[in-house]
Amino acid sequence: MAARGVALVPVAALGLVAGGLWWWAVLRLALVPDQAGLVEGAVAAGGWGLSLLPVHVTASRGVTRASRRRRSGGGSAPL
């Protein structure tokens, strides 16, 4: 279980760096648009495009583990 926590540290750091880079590009485009260039526009558009991805969706297993509800009077049980 500890190995999973260690692997999350670089991923979280990468996310913070990417988020900071995106905010830098967006603020530069908003505050000084005459000095912003193609790189800032591409970073801002790319970050916005990534926000449209449904990252909360995961692959399904195809088999559910839910149990069926038993009907009353559906059959006799051993005594």
C-alpha positions in Angstrom: 0.0 0.0 0.0 2.9 2.3 0.7 4.2 1.9 -2.9 1.0 3.5 -4.3 1.5 6.6 -2.1 5.1 7.0 -3.2 4.1 6.8 -6.9 1.5 9.6 -6.5 4.0 12.2 -5.4 5.6 12.7 -8.9 2.2 12.6 -10.5 0.9 15.3 -8.2 4.0 17.4 -8.7 3.6 17.1 -12.5 0.0 18.2 -12.1 0.9 21.2 -10.1 3.6 22.2 -12.6 1.2 21.8 -15.6 -1.5 23.7 -13.7 0.9 26.6 -13.0 2.0 26.7 -16.6 -1.6 26.9 -17.7 -2.5 29.7 -15.3 0.7 31.6 -16.4 -0.5 31.3 -20.1 -4.1 32.3 -19.3 -3.1 35.3 -17.1 -0.5 36.5 -19.7 -3.2 36.3 -22.4 -5.7 38.2 -20.3 -3.4 40.9 -18.8 -0.9 41.6 -21.7 -2.5 40.2 -24.9 -0.2 42.4 -27.1 2.9 40.7 -25.7 1.5 37.1 -25.5 2.4 34.8 -28.3 1.7 31.5 -30.0 3.1 29.5 -27.1 0.7 31.1 -24.5 -2.2 30.6 -26.8 -1.4 26.9 -27.4 -0.9 26.2 -23.7 -4.1 27.9 -22.7 -6.1 26.2 -25.5 -4.6 22.8 -24.7 -5.3 23.1 -21.0 -8.9 24.1 -21.8 -9.2 21.1 -24.2 -8.0 18.7 -21.5 -10.6 20.0 -19.1 -13.3 18.7 -21.5 -12.1 15.1 -21.2 -14.3 12.9 -18.9 -11.5 11.9 -16.6 -14.1 10.6 -14.0 -15.1 7.8 -16.4 -13.3 4.4 -15.9 -13.4 1.2 -17.9 -16.2 -1.1 -16.8 -15.6 -4.7 -15.8 -18.6 -5.9 -17.7 -19.8 -8.0 -14.8 -21.7 -6.6 -11.9 -21.4 -8.0 -8.4 -24.8 -6.8 -7.3 -27.0 -9.4 -5.7 -30.6 -10.0 -6.7 -33.4 -9.3 -4.3 -35.4 -12.3 -3.4 -39.1 -12.2 -3.9 -41.4 -13.1 -1.1 -43.1 -16.4 -1.8 -40.7 -17.1 -4.6 -40.0 -20.6 -3.5 -39.6 -22.8 -0.5 -36.5 -22.8 1.6 -35.2 -25.9 3.4 -36.3 -26.0 7.0 
